[in-house]
């Protein structure tokens, strides 16, 4: 009867073909077609350009005048530009290309002590790295990050202002709320021997709105640990407070008062931030706080100390804009 009925024959063939196509499609999906595996499947089907996520951040801040032990005062104005370009190679492999450029204007006043030396003025610090992250399974991941940094006063010899380093470690994620990691950093400092130390970090989503992150970013000129507690207020607003340790080290002008010497500043910043997310592309931030336990150090071209002075705690205030592409 099927022979004499072309309509029924075509219907059966259509059903068979549909079932075949669906079975091939379902089998090509990750096992069990869970939401997570569907997300992975979608990532695998993304085009080359869809695999990129770019974040740009421009910022400016000012540390107000403060007294230096031994005489004199100084303040700092900073302008910065940072970018992260993330490439999702697969559901397991991610590569992040990071770069930052920071310009500092140090304004020393007074004729005595450290300020009277007029040790440096305009300083540039640039950091570049490539973070490679690989998910071994749903819980464990490993990462490696080579880096190259540049720190110099205007007029300093270019090739003598670079440092290199690297970081590697492992992370463990439990559920969707907590990630912890350990690792190590090895790198160079201007006119100092190779340094190395362990690192650790945590990213903990305590509640839907409250998050704690503690990072040890050892591959920068201004490296040091930072811990931040943030709270999502809703309607695009978020507040955060953080504490950290910062160190900046840079080569001095080859024709300055201390030719090809080394300048260094270290601080302990305590800050608060308010952010407003306008849309998925744009976030506005304002921040401020206090710099504690600050010190300035001047070394000669061989890394031997000339003078070191502490300075009083000082307030700072700034703003930034973040663009996501």
N, C-alpha and C positions, 0 to 999 in steps of 0.2 A: 504493500500500500504506500510505503514511503517512496518507492521508485516512481510511482505515478503522481506524486505530490511534490513538485519543485518548491512550493512555498514552505512545506514542512521540512524538506531537506535543508533549505537555506537557513531556516530557523534553528535547526539542530546544529548546523555548522557554526552559526553565529554564536550560539550558547557555548559550544565547545571552545571556540576561539577566545571568547571573553574569559571563560574559566582558566584557560591556559595563560593568557596575558596576566590575569590577576595573580595566579600562582607564582609566576616568574617575578612579578613585582614584589609580592609579599616575601618571597624567599630572598630577594635582594636586600630587604630591610634588615637591620640588626635584629638579633634574637629578641623575641617577645614583643617587639614594637612598642616598648615602653616610651613615655614622653622623653626621657633622656636620650634613648637610642634614636628616636625620630629627630631630635635636635641634632644629633651627630650626623644623621643621614643628610639633613638639610645643609649642614656645614660642608659635607663632602661634595655637594652639588653646587656650591657657590662658585661664581666665576673668580678669576684672579683678583679683580678690583674689589669685589665684594668681601674678600678675605682681609682687607685692610681696615683698620680703625685708627684714626689720627687724633691726638689731643694736643692742642696748643694752649700755652698759658703765658700771658704777659703780666708782669707785676712791678710795682714800685713801692718803696718804703723808706722811711727816714728814722734814724736813731738820733734823738735830741742831744744837745750839748751835755757833756759830763766831765767831771774832774778826773785828772790822771794823778796818781800818787807821785809825789816829787815835783809837781808843778805843771800848769798848763791844762788845756781842755781840748776836746775834739768831738766831732759829730760825723755821722756817715749817712750818705744818700746812696741808695741802690736802685738800679734798673735791671730787670731780668726778663729773659725769654726762654721758655722751656718747651720741649716737644717730645712726645712719645708716639711712635708709629708701630702698631701691633699687627703682625701678619699671622693669621691662623693657617698654618700649613696643613693641618689635619685635626681630627678630634683629639689627638694626643700631643701634637707638637705645636708650640707657639714661640714666635721670635719677636722680641721687642727692641726696636732701635731707639735709644734715648739720647738726647742732646740738650745741653743748657748753656746759656751765655749770660753772665752777670757782670755788670759794670758797677764799681764802687768808687765814690768820691769821698776821700778822707779829708776833713777840714780841721787841721790842727791850729790852735791859737795859743799865744803866750810865748814868753822868751826863756822860760826855765824848764828844766827837766826833760822828759821824753818829747813833749810837744815842741820845745825849743830846737830840737834836732831837725825838725821837718823831715822825718825819715822817708815818707812816701806820700803820694797824693791820689793819682788816678790808677785804679787797679782793675784788671780784667781776669775773671776766672771762668774757664770753659770746661765742661765735662761731657764726654761721649762714651757710650757703652752699648753693648749688644747682649741682651738677656735671652738666653735660650732655655725654655721650660718644656719638660717632657713628662707626661702623665704615664707612669708605669702601670697603674690600675686606678680604680675609682677612689682609692685612699691615698696612695703614695705617688709622689712626684719628685723629680730631680731638676736641678737648674745649674747653669754655669753662666758667668758674666765677665768677659774681659772688658777692660776699660782703659781709656787714655784721657788724661787731664792736663790742662794748661792754666798756669797762674802767673801773672806778671804785672808789674807796673809799666806804664807807658814808657817806651824807650829801653826796656830790658831785652837782652839777647833772646831771640825767638827759640832757638833749639835748646837753650839751657833752662827753659821754663816748663818742660814737659815732665810728667810722671806717668807711670803705667802700673796696672794692678789687675787683679782677678779675684773673683768670688765664686764659690761652688758650695752646694749643699743639697739637702733633701727636705721635703715637706710632707706633712701627714694631715689629711682632712678627715674629720669625723662628722658624719651627717652633713648638713648644709650650713652649719653655724660656726664651726671652729676649724681653723687651720693653724698649725704650729710648724716651725722649721728650725733647723740648725745647719751650721756650715762653718766656713772659714774664709778669711780674706788674707791675701798676700799682696804686697805692693811696695812701691818706692815712695820716698819723700825727697823734696829738694835738699841736696847736700846732707842727707841722712842715709843710714844703712837701711836695708830692706826690713819692713815691718810685717808682722803677721799676728792675727788674733782670731779667736772664735767669734761667731756671730749667732744671733738667734732672733726669731720674729714670731709674732702671733697676730692673727686676725680673728676676732671673736664677735660674732653677732649675738649680743646678750639678749636683746629682745627685737621685735620688729622695728623699733625706732632707735635703739641704743647700740652703738658699736665701739669696740676697743681694738686699736691696732698699735703694735709696738714693732718698730723696724730698726734694723741696724744697717745703715747704708754705708758700707766701708769703701766704696769705690768712687769717691769724689774728693776734690780738693777740700771742700768744707764738709768733711765726713763726720759722722757721729750718730749715736742712737737717738730715736725720737719716739715718744709715746703720745697717742692722741685718742681722746674720748669724744665721740660725736653723737648728737641726738637730732633725729629728724622731726621737726615740728609740724610737718605737713604743709600743703599748699606751696611747695617749692622751697620752703625755708629750712635751713639746717644750722645748728650751732655746734661749735667744737672748742675744746681746750687742749693744749699740748705742752709738753716739756721736752727739751732736747739738749744736746751738746753739739756745738759747732766749732770747727777749727778751719781757718783759712790760712794758707801758706803760699807765698808768691815771691818771684824773683824781682829784684829792684833794678831801677834804671842804670844802665851801664855808664851813664855820664852824670849821675846824681851825686848826692852827698856821700852815699855809701855804695859805690859802683858795684853792680852785680851781687849785692848782698841779698839777704833773705828777710822778708817781713812776715810777721805772724800775728794773728788775732784769734783768741778763743773766748767763747761766751757760753752761758747757760740760759737759753731763752725760755721764758714762760709766756704763753700767748693764748689769746682767745680769738675766734673767727666766727663771722656770720656770713652765710652763703645764701644766695637766692638763685634758683634754677629757673630761668626765663622759659626755656623750652629744652628739647633734647640736644640742641646744638650749643646753647649759651648759658653760662653760669657766671654770676657776679659775686665777688668776695670782698669783704673788708676785714682787716685784722689789726691787732695791736697787742701790746704786752710790755714786758720788762726784761731787760738783759741783766743777768746776775753773774757774779764770779768771773768778771772779764779781765783779760790781761793782754798786753801788747809786748811783743818781743822783736828785737832787732839783732840780726846776726851778720857777720861778714861773709864774703863770697865762699869761704871754706866751711861755713856752718858753725863757726865759733860765736858764742854770745857776746854782743856788745853791751846791750842793756835790756832789761825786762822790768816792766812796771804794771801793777794792777790799776784798774780804773773803777770808779764808782758805778753802781747799778744805774741803768738809764732806761727811760721809756722809748718805745718805738711805735710807729703807726704806718699802715700801708693798705694798699688795695690791689686787686688783681682781677683779671678776666680770663675765663676758660672757654675755649671753643672746641667742640667735638665734631669731627667730620666722618 
